[in-house]
Amino acid sequence: MPATSQPYPGRRRRAYRLLATAAGLATVGALAAALPADAHERGGHGHHPKPSRYQDVQLLSFNDLHGNLEPPSGSSGRVTELQADGTTKTIDAGGVEYLATHLRQARKGNAYSITAAGGDMVGASPLISGLFHDEPTIEALNKLDLDVTSVGNHEFDEGARELARLQNGGCHPTAGCYTDKKFRGADFPYLAANVLDEKTGKPILKPYTVWKKNGVKIGFIGVTLEDTPGIVSAEGVKGLKFKDEVETINKYAKVLEKQGVKSIVALIHEGGLPGSGSYNYNCDAPGAGDGISGPIVDIAKNITPKVDALVTGHTHAAYVCTIPDPAGKPRMVTSAASFGRLYTDTTLTYDRFTGDIARTAVKSANRVVTRDVAKAADMTQLIAKWNTLAAPVGNRAIGYISADVASTGTESPMGDLIADAQLAYGKKLDPETDLALMNPGGVRAGLTYAAKGAEGDGVVTYAEGFTVQPFSNTVNLQDFTGAQVVQALKEQVSGANAAAPKILQPSSGLTYTLDLTKTGADRVVTDSIRLNGAAIDPAATYRVATNSFLAGGGDGFTTLGQGTGDVVGTDDLAALVEYLTANSSAATPIAPPAADRITIVQ
């Protein structure tokens, strides 16, 4: 669709919220002292003051929801908060019933309020959403009054055609309609400025949109990370071209400026790595361990000063930072972790004389979506509706565990369990299968011992398994030489993964040392690599099980895309279900793997 600043086509444009009660905004990460309070217009019932020069605009934002409509379990449903005395505490957070309440409360007293998101609203979703191709999440976002979002890499998990359906509505081409009502699609625009159709060279969705109210105009440009093809299955990005984030944003900032829009926010599905795991740490404080690193830093430093703020995502991290723009002026860059556990509350002060944001007055802070507020009744109803439809599938017991199976760490118990399941399935297809490797990004959650519903402690339901492995990848078998196996392991920490290692989760019997005191490929100690106690023979042939994403060379593992003798099996979740069912019972639950296959030297 060509660039346009016309109102979003074919959708009901809701009236923007005009709510009373002035509400002060406690701030963290303020760029500088705000403008005088009496210089700002405030909303109120029956009182319509003449617009003053400066108008505060509230920007509420979040990212990486991934269809988590219900409160996420385990560590995925907690955030860490830094206390005044330097200690930390964890807080249970997330769930759209609570997110809706928090956002609605935050909007009170803010006549000018926009809600935006930074991509990955869908994809890698729990069963309640993923089983229905994420229609439930789009319905929830409509009820949240989301105004705009960028696409993320996971919006392409099922390809551009399915993304277009989520935007425009209509029943799924193979699954059909799930209820007696036709799926209407998103009330908000998905922005994909840097995602082009290879044939036409034009963005597949709108590149930008302009929010307007009483003379206030703010443009939003949305992009996903340029490397999306490297982390999404080839089928998902077929026929698409992904352009550089900075070049694209700078291009459309000029387009917006020519249309008289001088206040611009970039929604970027790419992020950084903060110096702290606490959502409320001071990102701008000097000292070791503070600040932010990662891809967003260089992106932010090169995006034109015409852009006033960056809402980011992808890394599932929490930060509110200022990063200098090319003119050397500080500019706010935010991310609200993931799974609806946080939202970012930003105040943009709009100058009616210039039509631009007064950058010295920008204030921002991450807020916790706590579960101590009333649940939003409309969200409770939505969740109940879809859970009723999912229950026959989701409530089925598939196995038993003796304790939590965590998904955290360089090598995780959950990652090892999945690799073991794929090795067992591989041996069923071909008894000569030697090992299995699982990509860490495909392990979306762990398994918790405590019952989530009525199933009982230690019971693993199909819904819980779906949350762990929602991608519907197949388990593939390929032949590699021993030299290729070693090379694949070295690609975890070299080449495309040199700066941000991706450590494959190994099946039982594969062991080696990862020496983090070294650099590049040398971090994988070649002489330490063993399979069932024996050194890898460079000239021998090994049968390796991986998922289809890795078998296609995904995540920078080009060597894993060069195997021979391919056999394509069932989907990876089915392999996990089969393994848990065969190896556990109520009387003999499976224990979490020790996660000791990789020896880490730091």
Secondary structure, DSSP 8 states (H G I E B T S, - for coil): -----S--TTS---------S------BS-SS----GGGB----TT------SEEEEEEEEE---TT--S---GGGGEEEEE-TTS-EEEEEB--HHHHHHHHHHHHTT-SSEEEEE-S-SSSS--HHHHTTTTHHHHHHHHHTT--EEE--GGGGTTHHHHHHHHHH---BTTTB-SSSS-----SS-EE-TTEEETTT-SBSS-SEEEEEETTEEEEEEEEE-TTHHHHS-GGGGTTEEE--HHHHHHHHHHHHHHTT--EEEEEEE---EES-SBTT--TT--STT-SEESHHHHHHHHS-TT--EEEE-SS--EEEEEEE-TTS-EEEEEEE-STTSEEEEEEEEEETTTTEE-GGG-EEEEEE-BSSS---HHHHHHHHHHHHHHHHHHT-EEEEBSS-B---SSS-HHHHHHHHHHHHHHHHH-TTEEEEEE-GGG----B-SS-SSSS-TTEEEHHHHHHHS-S--EEEEEEEEHHHHHHHHHTTSSGGGSSS----EE-TTEEEEEETTS-GGGGB-GGG-EETTEE--TTSEEEEEEEHHHHTTGGG-GGGGS-EEEEEEEEHHHHHHHHHHHH--SSS-B------SEEEE-
